[in-house]
């Protein structure tokens, strides 16, 4: 037995998924959370149990599939079965070992995805339909995933899946333009500094991610952490970066970035509560994440609580996630119904997928695409001190 084999965790694979579905129906799981961990699920058994779950749980927000035996086709199964469940915002795939991107594609093991796995996952995470089509691989030509998926992930846990450098590079390509993914857990994998640099570059074009965990990756050194810390100097969305690597200087930069961005998130949400729409617009242009939470609420939750339909519309136009859940497991619409907010706000939330695209919006998105795909303009300024932000300086943005 090799060292890597001996270090590999042992999955339980002994739980009855049918019993877990029944527990969900009886309300024994936390609200909106479906646990299907340690069931040995893959292939036909996975598809059958997921279809049954969807029939009985149309409001599933969190899907726990850790310690199963998923492969590439199983990833597509998850997206296909849940594509009409727009409430799904979080998937936990910890310790499935399905992204061994450093192994040959046609491994004899039933538990290993192969070298195309991370690229397949990247295609599923891509927020733009055209990017999604370009990233599709030939390995699933008989069952191509349609692009009408209605859910969009906010949280993804890929801890302990043997993601190598190639795998992280492919994932980075989808993180770059993703407008909703707020939490990405990549701990206990096998990638190193080179791919962390790719992730750092991707984060230059990402303004949604608030939580990133790259801890317990033994090949990541201070070189990778320095690249990450430098790329985030001008980032105003990331709130929490977990890594035990890096020298004192790099770790200090990361802490300063997180602290500054927490303050910005608090100020942003305070402006929403005060119904100061001009200040809200400036924080949005500063690229403060719309998924960031203070006191358990996202920006859209606070806008609903403030009963301000103009701010709700502004946030939705900038891709705020209508299915995000707060610390009470309520979406913005559920919070609004509970607190009896005006019907026009609930109607706006219901029609949130239909965005009013103005000329200003088009220009902003064209600029974002130019930055994201290598245009001349780049928001990164390695020499700038972005620890102090004055909203008055944004009037000409």
N, C-alpha and C positions, 0 to 999 in steps of 0.2 A: 504493500500500500504506500502510495506516495504521500509526501507531506501535505499537499493540497487536498488529497482525498481524506486524510485523517482529520483535517481541520473543517471539513464540510459538515454542516449541521445535519442532524437526523430529523426528518419530517415525521409527524405523527401518522398521518395517512390512515387513521383508524376511526374517524368520526363518520357517522351516518348523515349524509347531506339532507336526506328526507326529514330526519328528525330536526335538523337545524332549520329547515324551511317551516316546519310546524311550530318550532319555538318562536320564529319570527312572527308567524300569524297570531300566536297567543300573546304577543307583546313582551316576550322574555328577552329580546335583544334591546339594546339602547334604541331610542327613536330614530327611524329612518336608516338604521344600520343593519346590513345583512352579513352575518358571519358564516363563511363557508371555508374555514381554515382547517388544514390537516385532514382533508377528506380523500386525498389521492385522486382528485378530479383531473380529467383531461379528455380530449376527443368528444365522443358521443355522450359520455356521462356528464361532462361539463355542460354541453349544450342543453341536454334534457333538463338538468337541475336549474340552469339559469332561466330557461323558458318558463318552468314552473314558478320560479321566484317572481318573475315579471308579472305573471298572471295574478299573483296574490299580493304583490307589492309595487304598485305603480308609483309610490312616492319614495322609492329607495334613493338615498343620497350618498351613502357610504357603502362600498362593496369591499369586504375583507376576503381575499383569496390567497393568503399566505400559506406556505408549506403544502402546495399541491404539486402537480406534475405537468405544468403548462408548457406548450411549445408554440411555434410561430402561428400555426393554424388556430390555436386556442385564443391567441390575442385577437384575431379577426372575429372569432366566435363571440367574444365578450362585446366587441364594438357592434357587431351585427345584431345580437339579441337585445342589447340595451339602446340601440340607436334612437328609438322613439321615447325612451325614458329620460325626458329632459331634466328631471330632478337630480340625476347622477352627477356628482361633482368630485368624488374622491374614490380612488382605487388603490388598495393595498396589495402589492404583489410580492411581499418580502419572502425571500428564501424559496423561490421556485426554481432557481438555477437555469432559467430559460434563456439568458443572454450571455452565453459563453462565446463571445465574438472572437476569441482567440483560438477556437477549435474549428475543424473543417466542417463544411456545411452538411455533409452527409454522415454525421456521427452515428455509430451503431446504437448508442444509448437512446432510449425512448424519452429521457428526461431533458435532453439538451436541444436547444433551439438551433444552434449553428451560427455561422458568420453573418447571415442576413437578418438575424433577429432584431438587433438594435435599430437597423434601418427600417424594418417593418413597424416597430413601435414608433419611430420618428414620424413615419408617414401618417400614423393614426393620430398623433398629437398635433400635426401641422394644422394651423388655424385657417389657412387659405386653401380653398378647394383646388386651385391650380397647382400650388405647391404639393398638395396631397397627391394629386394625380401623377406628378413628376416623380415622386418618391416611391410610388408603388413598384414592387419587385415582381419578377416573372414567376416567383415560386407559388403564387396563389391565383394564377390566371383563371382557374375554373371557378373561383368563388371571390371575385373582386368585390371589395367593400364599396357600397354605394356612398356617394358623398353627401347624402342628406341626413347625416347624423345630427340629432337635435341636442345632445348633451355636450358639454364642454368642461373638461376637468379643471378643477382648482387645486386638487392635491393628488400627488402620485408618489407612492413609496416603492422604490426599487432596491431597497437595502438587501445585501447578501445574495446578489444574483450573478456574481463573477463578470461584471461589466468591465471589459478591457478598454484600452485606449481607442481602438476602432469603434467600439460600441458607444463610448461617450461622445466621440466626434459626431457620430450620426444623430445622437440625441440632442447635441448642442444645436444642430441645424434647425431642429423643430422648436427648441426653446427660444431661439432668436426672435422669431416673429409671433410667438404665441401671446395672445392678449389676455388670457384668463388664468394660466397656470401660476398659482401663487406659492405653492409649497412643493419642493422636489427633494426627496431623500435618496441619497446615493451612497450611504455609508456601507462599509464592509464589502467593497468591490475590489477590483484588481487594476484599475487604471492608474496612470501616473501623471507626471508633470506636463508632458506634451499635450495630452488631451484636456487637462485643466486649463491650459492656455487657450485652447479652442473654446472651451466653455466661457472663459473670461471674455474673449472677443465677442461671443454670442450675446453676452449680457449687456454689451454696449447698445444693442438694439432691442433690449427687452425692458419694459417698464411695468411689468405685472408681478414678477417674482418677488416675494417678501421673505421666504424662508428657504435656505439652502443648507443641506447637510452633506458634507464630504468627509466626515470623520472616519477613522479606522481604515483608511486606505493607505497601506504601508508603503506604496511606491510614490506617494505624494510627499514632496519635500518643501523646503522654504522657497524653492524656485517657483513652484506652482502657486503657492499661497501669495507670493509677492505679485505675480501676474494678476491674480484675482483681486488683491487689494488695490493695485494700481488702476485696474479697469473700472472699479467701483467708485473711484474718487468723484466722478460726476453723476453717479447713480443716485436717484432720490426715492427709490422704491424698496430696496432690500432692507429688511429690518433685523434679520437674524441669520448669521453664518456660523455654522458649527464645523470646526476643524481643530484638531489638537496639534497640527503641524504649524511651521512658520516661526521665524525669529520674533523677538520682542517688537521690532519696528513694524513688521507686517501685521502682527496681531493687534497692535495699537491702532493702525490705520483702519482695520476692519471694525474694531470696536467704536472708533470715532464715526465711521460711516453709519453704523447701525444706530448710534445714539442720535446723530443729526437727523436721520430719517425718521426715527420715532418721534422726534420733536415736530418734524414737518407733518407727519401723519396726524398728530394731535391738533396742530394748528389748522390743517385741512378740515378735519371733522368739526372743529370748533366753528370754523367759518360756515359750514353747512348748518350747524345748529342755530347759528345767529342769522341764517338765511341771507348771508352776504354773497350773492351770486357772482359779483365781479371778483371777489377774492377767491371763490371756488374755481372760477375759470382760470385764474392765474396759477393756482396749485396744480390744476390739471395740466396746464402748459408746462409746468415745471416737471411733469412726469412723476408725480407722487402716485403710487399704486392705488388704483380704485379698489383693490382687494385687501388693502391693509385694514386691520381691525384695531379699534381702541374701545376699551370697556366691552369687548365682545361683539361689537357691531362694525360692519363695513360701511363705506361711504353711502351706499344706497339705502342701507337700514336707517342711517341717521337722517337722510333726506326724507324718507317716509315718515319717520318720527317727527320731523319738523313740519310735516304736512305741506311741503313746498313742491308743487308739481313742476315748476320751471327748473328747479335743481334736479329733480328726478329725471326729467327729459334730457338735461345737459349730461348727466352721468350715463344714461343709456346710450346717448349718441356717441359717447366715448368708450363704448363696449363694457360698461359695468355689468356684472353677471347677475341676472335676475334670480338665479337659483342658489346663490350663496346662502349658507346658513350661519346664523349667529350663535352665540353661546347658549341660547335657549332652543337651538335646533329649529329656528324659524327662518323662512325665506323673507325677503322684504314684503312680498304680498301677504304672507301669513301674518307678519307683524302688523301690517296695515289693517287687515280684517279684524285682528284681535283688538286693536286700539281704535277701531271704528273711524278710520281716516276717510276723507271725502272720496266718493266713487270715481271722480275723474283721475285721481292718483292711481287707484286700483286698475282703471282702464288703461292708463299709460303703461303700467307694469305688465299687464296682460299682453299688450301689443309691443312689448319692448324689443322684439326681434326685428320689427320694421323700423329701421333707422331713417331719420330725415337727413339725407346727405346734401349738405350745402356746399357752395363753392369753397368756403373756408375749410370745411372738413376735407374736401378733395385735396386741397393744397397741402394740408397738414399730413394726410396719409401718403401723398406722393413724396413729401419730404422724408417721412419715416421709412418708406420703402427704399429711397435713395441711400439713406444712412445704413439701413439693414443690409443692403446688397452691394455695398462697396462704393457708394457715390463719393463725390469730393467732400461734401459737408460731413462732419463727424462731430458729435456732441462731446467726444472725449477731449479733455485738455489736461494733459499730465501735469502741467505746471500750475494749474489753477487751484485756488483754495476755495472749495465749495462748502466749507464748514459753516459759513455765515451767508444766509440767504435773505435778501431784502426784496419783498414783493414789488416795491415801487420800481425796482430795476427791470421788471418784466413787462412794463407797460408797452414797450415797443416790440415785443415778441410777435 
